[in-house]
């Protein structure tokens, strides 16, 4: 069951019109994404990595995910989106095209995808069975994989500075005939991570506050 993140992040999106249109220069857009990534890594380092395995595997309730299950959910999405994004940013544009790059635009699909996962959205959504880690046997490898995925995202953001962020290039995980724009997909992955890392922190905090601990 998906939960929501109580933390507040600097979110500057969803100020576009209901129709597809530009809203932010690529350099500002990528700077925002790098800040999100920095916050994610800081939260992981200070709030989750120091915790014992018992706290990371504890569930706040019978229908909730543990901290490790939250991260495993993100890992499963990352196994699809990171390689797809790597392909999307692997075609650099000429320097002249980068200098005159149009502002980042969002399609209906991109805005809808972001709206579903942004941390402030308190609506719960059904999770695809293959993306649901509930009742999985999880250990430190989950944390290590997520850290590696964050490092991969950092490299993708560097490469994205030379890519066309408005090109439809990243297949949607659950229906791969649909494609997100490169910028939309980067935002989706980071906002989704913000949502569930916040959920993981909350799950671990409940475990720490449980009687007898």
QUIUR-V486923 format. One record per backbone hydrogen bond with DSSP energy under -0.5 kcal/mol. NH is the residue of the N-H (numbers start at 0). CO is the residue of the C=O. If there is no record, write none. Layout:
# QUIUR-V486923
NH_CO, NH_CO
This chain:
# QUIUR-V486923
1_124, 4_118, 8_6, 10_8, 11_9, 20_105, 22_103, 23_103, 28_24, 29_25, 30_26, 31_27, 32_28, 33_29, 34_30, 35_31, 36_32, 37_33, 38_34, 39_35, 40_36, 41_37, 42_38, 43_39, 44_40, 45_41, 46_42, 47_42, 47_43, 48_43, 50_47, 55_51, 56_52, 57_53, 57_54, 59_64, 63_60, 66_57, 67_55, 69_65, 70_66, 71_67, 72_68, 73_69, 74_70, 75_71, 76_72, 77_73, 78_74, 79_75, 79_76, 80_76, 81_77, 83_79, 84_80, 85_81, 86_82, 87_83, 88_84, 89_86, 91_89, 92_161, 97_93, 98_94, 99_95, 100_97, 103_23, 105_20, 110_106, 111_107, 112_108, 113_109, 114_110, 115_111, 116_112, 116_113, 117_113, 120_117, 121_119, 130_127, 131_127, 131_128, 132_130, 135_132, 137_135, 141_138, 142_138, 143_139, 144_140, 145_141, 146_142, 147_143, 148_144, 149_145, 150_146, 151_147, 152_148, 153_149, 154_150, 155_151, 156_152, 157_153, 158_154, 159_155, 160_156, 160_157, 161_158, 162_159, 164_162, 166_163, 168_166, 168_179, 169_179, 170_168, 171_174, 171_177, 174_171, 177_174, 179_169, 181_166, 182_164, 184_180, 185_181, 186_182, 187_183, 188_184, 189_185, 190_186, 191_187, 192_188, 193_189, 194_190, 195_191, 196_192, 197_193, 198_194, 199_195, 200_196, 201_197, 202_198, 203_199, 204_200, 205_201, 206_202, 207_203, 208_204, 209_205, 209_206, 212_209
